[in-house]
Structure formats: structure tokens, C-alpha cells
Amino acid sequence: MRLVVVSAGLSVPSSTRLLADRLTAATTALVPEAEVELIELRDLAVDIANNLVTGFAGARLQAALDAVAGADGLIAVTPVFSASYSGLFKSFFDVLDNTALTGTPVLTAATGGTARHSLALEHALRPLFAYLRAVVVPTAVYAASEDWGGSGDPLTDTLPTRIDRAAGELAALMRGRAAVAPPAEETVVPFAEQLAALEKR
Amino acid sequence: MQFGIFTVGDVTPDPTTGREPSENERIKAMVTMALKAEEIGLDVFATGEHHNPPFVPSSPTTMLGWIAARTEKLILSTSTTLITTNDPVKIAEDFAMLQHLADGRVDLMMGRGNTGPVYPWFGKDIRQGIPMAIENYALLHKLWREDVVDWEGRFRTPLQGFTSTPRPLDGVPPFVWHGSIRSPEIAEQAAFYGDGFFANNIFWPRTHFQKLINLYRQRFEHYGHGTASQAVVGVGGQFFMRKNSQDAVREFRPYFDNAPVYGHGPSMEEFMAETPLTVGSPQEVIDKTLSYRETYGDYQRQLFLVDHAGLPLKTVLEQMDLLGEILPALRAGFAEGRPAEVPDAPNHASLLAARNTAGLATANAQEV
């Protein structure tokens, strides 16, 4: 089983990557047989821009896109910029084939300086993956700066709980999906059928 | 094996001088290139068709008719003729007329067109692109083969007792190619009719085009037109050459960096590694071009894009002179090891001969 992790953090080290790693660890604890591939979008930033300009992916970016398309589960983590996903994060999914994630379980997560932007997961990331016909797990994980510490308040110190819950949901969907056969090779519609479809009924 | 050039017909400022040719200059430049094509021994000149600025060739048969009158051997073609937004009746008439004036030196390439607003400007819906390409071509095919046509379809007004005039020269319709960069339906269509299939082979990695060409070859055989290796394949290409490789790289770089289609993106070196673009010496262009057959199999037509990104006419004509110089090497290279069963691209003479042979066979069968 293949678990692919897309992290759109820009700094090194990055809290987005930190969250991605925590989610990955929690998921692989439940699906130990999963092979994990991590894709740092920062490393592909120029390739992604070039794809936008030329209309095709260079070899390195294509390998990343193929990995995402072949994933049995995807963890997608972005920093929140200007009230939404980062432009780099969106651009990566813009150049991904719009059928590549059909039916794929996806865990969405985001980081930000303040918890006030946490609903970006619901109003930006969830519709994006709904459009791509992915199966987005119910729990989306947002980590604000304060989540990396702790206030001693059990009602707000919930990041580990949310990570585990989201990972559990993703793991369950990945296990359910593993039994599904891979899609058949693209087949061509015979010309007679294409022509017949145009005839008046 | 046929060699030629295909042009998009864009009006693009020269990035090194900022000078933008007028539409008149660009149109005259295109026909000058066509005359040059005949002069250097190329076989084909193909023009694009566009209905929006910055492109000038909205009326391909007008341009090709002018060229026909001033050339003797050159095959006049298109890259592409819009089978979606044009009325197939008008395509049948225009190209049959051109065929007569050019004494049969005409073929054409069907394409759908990828400019969104052109569809509504012509009263069409881009979402119906594939069905229109299929139905309109079915009608065009019939109009050239049946003297009196009754027709009813989805995309144009019905025809009762219609005869497209003039009838094709000698009763032999022009050979048709189908161009597509991503649609298996079009490869399937070309295979069904036993028509040619063209992959533009520019701007994208060749593995992308390889899939469609392989599909076309398999389906060509499936429909009984011959073996997969006998399918009629055309391929594009793009180069900039100078005697010294470094001169080519230095001179072309500003054009590359500012090109409308791919400029301001990857470096020229990356683009050369990823796509069929060659910028270098004549020998490098020969080597790269000859390598296409390893990807696509032995094929019938090689067209080059030589005049985009604001290159001035003088430079384009120099490029064509260099192309003329390497043409014998290209012809020899492609002929080497080419299996005997791989046919040449059909032309008017070969189609007429095939028709007469078939007609004779039918007549003999009737006598028996």
C-alpha cells in the first residue's frame, strides 16, 4: 500500500512539514505495511511554475504527479496564506490530472500563526478535493502556533487527539480501498460506437 | 518520405528589436516561405487556420491558391483545418477547388482548434468538439465520394439532393490527415478511415505523442488498412541551426526566452532535453530528427516549424537554406534500413493509380 505525503511548507525547518510528519507517523502506526513517499513542494516550485507555462510536467515533477496518482492514501498539508491554501499548494493540484485522485482517501491539514484561519481547511481544501472526487476524511487537522505548546486546558490541547483521529480515519479508508482492483488501462471507444452515438434517436 | 514546413501564422514582435511585423508583412512572409520551400526541395508547405489575433491565416485556401499558382511540385496542406467550426460543405468545396487549381497537389489536416471563444463566435459549443469532429468529417468524407448527398446530422442543417462542386479532381478526394495532441478518439477516427495521423511533436515530450501514434497504428491494422507499420504517420519538429552550435544557441536564446507558447518558463537547455526542440549545428538537427523514428516507427511526413517567436523573415529564410543543405542527409538517413513494406504518404497520383487499379479489378470481376 502506498501512502503519499504532500507538504507545501516553505521554511526549513517548517511547521507544515512537522505536522505532515506527525500525521504520517500516526497513519503508518495503523498501516505499518504502507510505503511512504514524501513530496516537498518547495523542491518542485520551479518545475510547477514551468508546467503552468509550458503545459507539460518535467521529469521530476511528473514522478511526483505519478506518485500522487498511484497513492492508496494521501496526506496533503499546506500553510495558510492570505486566508487559504498557499499558491504553491494549489498550483501543484492545478497541474495534477483532474482524475488522478478519483476515489483516493485524502487527509487534509494546515498550519498557521493563529487558529482564526482553521476553517480554511473546510472552505478551501475540502472543496478542492471534493472537485477532484477524492474521499476526504471527516477530520481535517489544523495546527496553530500555540498547538505546538500547550495551555493546560484540555479543551484546546487537542492536536495529538486530532492527529490520531484523522490518521485513524485515513487508515480505515486505505484498508477498505486496498481490496479494490486497480483501474483498467484506458480503452478506446470503437469508431462505430462514436458515430452511432450521434445518430438521431 | 516527405519533408516540409508548417506555420502557425502568428504575428509576434521580434524580442531583440521590439519590431512587430504588420499583418501584410506576415502574410507575405508566409507565402515567401512557401516559395522558398519549393526552391530548397521540400515536399510540403502547410499553414494553420486561426480566427483571432495575433494570427493571420483565417483563409487557408486563398493563401494556398496563391502559392499553387507560383509553384510546380510543392504539396499544399494545412496544419490544421478546423473541422469543428467550419461548415464541412464549405471545406469540401474550397479544397476541391484548390485541388483543381493546384493539379492535385493538395492534402489537408483536420484539427479541432483549442481557442475557446472561436467556437461561440461561429455558433458552436467547444464541449461538443469531438462529436463535431466526427460528424462533420463523416459528412465531408461523403461529400467527396458521393455525387448526390442526402444528409441529416446534429450540427448542421440537413441536405437533400446536394452536390458539392466542383467534384474532386479525377474523382479522387484529397488525402486527409488528422492532427491531435491528446485525443484517442481522433487517433481512432484516423485509423477507421485509413487516413493519416499527425502528431505535432513540438513543445511537449515525445513520449506524450508516442501513445497516440501507437494507438493509431494498432487501430489502423484493426480496421484492415494494412499492418501497423504501414499506417500513415506525420510528425512535426522544431529547430534553430547555425554552422556552429554555440552561434545557434546564442542567437536563438532571446527568441526562446520570450516565445509566446513556452517563454518565461524552463531554460532552453531544459526544454531541449524534455521536448523535440533542437538548437545547434546542422549535424545535431540531423541526428535529433533521425531519432524520431526510434520513437514513432518509420513514418511518412516530417514537417518543421521554422518561423515562430518573432524570428524575422531573413533569419527564417536562412534557416530554410540550411534545411535545404541537410535535406539529402535527412532523406538518406530515413531511407536507410526502412522496411520495403512501409509505404510513402499517399498523393494525388498514387491515389488515382490505386483507384484505377481497384476500378479495373471491379470491372474484371463484373466481366467474370
Interface residues (C-beta under 8 A of the other chain):
Chain A: A49 N50 L52 V53 T54 G55 F56 G58 A59 E186 V188 V189 P190 F191 A192 Q194 L195 A197 L198 K200
Chain B: I130 P131 I134 E135 A138 E152 G153 R154 P184 E185 A187 E188 Q189 A191 F192 F203 W204 P205 H208 L215 R219 V261 Y262 G263 H264 G265 P266 E270 F271 E274 T275
